[in-house]
Amino acid sequence: MSDLRRKLELRIEPEQGPVLELDDWNHRDYIEDVLAEHFGVDYEYLTEDVKSGKYTLYFCDSNKVEDIENAIAAINKHHASSQDLYETI
């Protein structure tokens, strides 16, 4: 099981736009809930690497890059400063 509080790193792919890699299903479920519920950020689609169990969220043009970057920075800051997880539904 992944550490749900691990530091997130957003990368920009030339053809896909903003991309976020997550450790496993639990990490994906938590982060996508936090992004949607707390920051109003949704991804366009996702892929799963069956071998590693990792998920990749692709945001494409669904949000401004700055909004995604700000959300990721806020999540990283929250996890680093409080060690608490966000409440999600």
Protein Blocks (a to p, Z undefined) as FASTA:
>chain_A
ZZfkbccdddddfklopadddfblmlmmmmmmmmmmmnopacfbdcddfknopacddfkj
mbcfklmmmmmmmmmmmmmmnopacddZZ
